[in-house]
Amino acid sequence: MKSTIELLEDTDFPTIKRRELKTLQVNMGYLCNMSCVHCHVAASPYRTEMMSRALVELIPKVLQAQNIDTLDLTGGAPEMHEDFKYLVKAARALGVKVIDRCNLTILMVEGYEDMAQFLADNEVEVVASLPCYSLENVDKQRGKGAFDDSILGLHKLNALGYGKPGSNLTLNLVYNPQGATLPPNQQQLEADYKRELKAHFGIEFNQLFALTNMPIQRFGAVLLAKHEFHPYMDLLKANYVASNLTEVMCRSTISVNWLGELFDCDFNQQLEIPVPNKARRHLRDLLTQNPAGDDIAIADHCYGCTAGQGSSCGGILEESAI
């Protein structure tokens, strides 16, 4: 798989600095039950990189030391880590909000049948990938049968109260474009998702997050193979919105890889661009050092977070920036 990093390093993206650290985003490993085309971490059932127990046990201590209010768990499929449940319980015992970035299909895999109930019992917010509300488009991105299993997973979550009016169990969905285009208007797309999923499957959810595809990892390699990399970068830069800089996730979130190394965002993690401050490059450093005020490592892919309505792990930035 050809890397795009050498095409991204020379950048004119504006410099930015960190604010107060509010979210610790932890990639527990690259093992996944799927191998999606748009996956920016290139996760698959064949990946073996997984966070050690010692590092997992360090996370609650960092949450306390930095007074962090949100733990955002990613992968791969984070639920496949043997210490996933331990970490969720430890964080919730501290009163920390936990987000599980779930591919939905894992909830139907043998050995994980009780996972949805566990998430509900611990009031974990579920952010679930569903690239479209049609079978053809989802299976094209995620593999044959992915849509049907995703719908079954959503039914399972809905039955437990997720996404229901008046429930404290939050279920948000994530949309990614099929190719080298910007996401459509998030509010309009959310209305389409809610209408179609309710009408055809009886499914309810809270919000839809529209995420821009980043020109890295598998998606970046596809762009290069189709000679679409440079046109896509031109598209991102042409739609740059300066006001989105105030709300980009890297200003209040720090990303941790399976080795405990620190990055300014999940995308920098996959490009192996470490945080600039050499004194704060490992999870253990956060036990005693506050990263507020540090410079943020930038490259041309950062235009993906600031184009159009903006893009972050929490969806568009535009509304927050107004």
Secondary structure, DSSP 8 states (H G I E B T S, - for coil): ----HHHHSS------B-----EEEEE-BSB-S---TT-TT--BTT---B--HHHHHHHHHHHHHTT--EEEEESS-GGGSTTHHHHHHHHHHTT-EEEEEE-SGGGGSTT-TTHHHHHHHTT-EEEEE-S-SSHHHHHHHH-TTHHHHHHHHHHHHHHTTTT-TT-S--EEEEE--SSSS----HHHHHHHHHHHHHHHH----SEEEE----SSHHHHHHHHHTT-HHHHHHHHHHTB-GGGGGT-GGGTEEEE-TTSBEESSHHHHHHT---S-TTS-BGGGGGT---TT-B----GGGHHHHBTT--BTTB-SHHHH-
